């Protein structure tokens, strides 16, 4: 199973935790947990991978809610028993081309 499929499975099973930073940012940015789950489970892709991150392997996902809201979700690789969502935000169109490529 590839990394994305493992992430989607763990999110579907609710085997994840949200960091304090991600929780604070989600409140500040009005992003709820259901939107995060939708974006990961139904319509997402890994746009950046950080296998050598100093805190452990992680990746940046681009996902879309059912309302087509784009979300960037930085999370740990699924090698951990429980995924950790590190941060969540809506990509700034002035910083990202098609929400996928940094400008």
C-alpha positions as CSV (number, residue, x, y, z in Angstrom):
1,X,0.0,0.0,0.0
2,X,1.4,3.4,-0.9
3,X,1.7,6.3,1.6
4,X,-1.4,8.2,0.4
5,X,-3.6,5.0,0.7
6,X,-2.3,4.4,4.2
7,X,-3.0,8.0,5.2
8,X,-6.5,7.8,3.8
9,X,-7.2,4.5,5.6
10,X,-5.9,5.9,8.9
11,X,-8.0,9.0,8.5
12,X,-11.1,6.9,7.6
13,X,-10.5,4.9,10.8
14,X,-9.9,8.1,12.8
15,X,-6.4,7.0,13.7
16,X,-5.0,10.5,13.8
17,X,-4.4,13.3,16.2
18,X,-4.3,17.0,15.7
19,X,-1.4,19.0,17.1
20,X,-2.1,22.0,19.2
21,X,-0.7,24.2,16.5
22,X,-3.0,22.6,13.9
23,X,-6.0,22.9,16.2
24,X,-5.3,26.6,16.8
25,X,-4.8,27.3,13.1
26,X,-8.0,25.4,12.2
27,X,-10.0,27.5,14.6
28,X,-8.4,30.8,13.4
29,X,-8.9,29.8,9.8
30,X,-12.4,28.4,10.3
31,X,-11.5,24.9,9.1
32,X,-13.4,22.1,10.8
33,X,-12.4,18.5,11.3
34,X,-15.1,17.2,8.9
35,X,-13.5,19.3,6.1
36,X,-10.1,17.9,6.9
37,X,-11.5,14.3,6.8
38,X,-13.3,15.0,3.5
39,X,-10.3,16.6,1.9
40,X,-8.0,13.6,2.8
41,X,-10.5,10.8,2.3
42,X,-12.0,11.7,-1.1
43,X,-9.9,14.1,-3.1
44,X,-6.3,14.5,-2.2
45,X,-2.7,14.1,-3.4
46,X,0.7,14.4,-1.9
47,X,2.3,17.6,-3.3
48,X,5.5,17.6,-1.2
49,X,7.2,14.8,0.7
50,X,9.7,15.4,3.6
51,X,11.2,11.9,4.3
52,X,14.1,13.5,6.2
53,X,12.2,16.0,8.3
54,X,14.0,16.5,11.6
55,X,10.8,15.5,13.6
56,X,10.1,12.4,11.5
57,X,8.9,11.8,7.9
58,X,6.0,14.0,6.9
59,X,4.2,15.2,3.8
60,X,2.1,18.0,2.6
61,X,-1.3,17.0,1.1
62,X,-3.6,19.0,-1.1
63,X,-7.2,18.0,-0.7
64,X,-10.5,19.5,-1.6
65,X,-13.7,19.4,0.5
66,X,-17.0,18.5,-1.1
67,X,-17.6,22.2,-1.5
68,X,-14.3,22.4,-3.5
69,X,-12.4,24.3,-0.7
70,X,-8.7,23.6,-1.1
71,X,-6.8,22.6,2.0
72,X,-3.1,22.0,2.7
73,X,-2.6,19.4,5.4
74,X,0.9,18.8,6.7
75,X,1.0,15.4,8.5
76,X,3.3,12.7,9.6
77,X,3.9,9.6,7.4
78,X,1.7,6.7,8.2
79,X,4.6,4.7,9.7
80,X,3.4,5.9,13.1
81,X,0.5,4.0,14.7
82,X,-1.4,7.3,14.8
83,X,-1.0,10.0,12.2
84,X,-0.2,13.5,13.4
85,X,-1.7,16.4,11.7
86,X,0.9,19.2,12.1
87,X,-0.9,22.1,10.4
88,X,-3.9,22.9,8.2
89,X,-4.5,25.9,6.0
90,X,-6.1,27.1,2.8
91,X,-3.3,27.8,0.3
92,X,-2.7,31.4,-0.5
93,X,-3.2,31.9,-4.3
94,X,-0.4,34.4,-4.3
95,X,2.1,31.8,-3.0
96,X,0.8,28.7,-4.8
97,X,0.1,28.0,-8.5
98,X,-3.0,25.7,-8.8
99,X,-2.6,25.1,-5.1
100,X,0.2,22.6,-5.9
101,X,3.4,24.5,-6.9
102,X,5.1,27.1,-4.7
103,X,5.6,30.4,-6.5
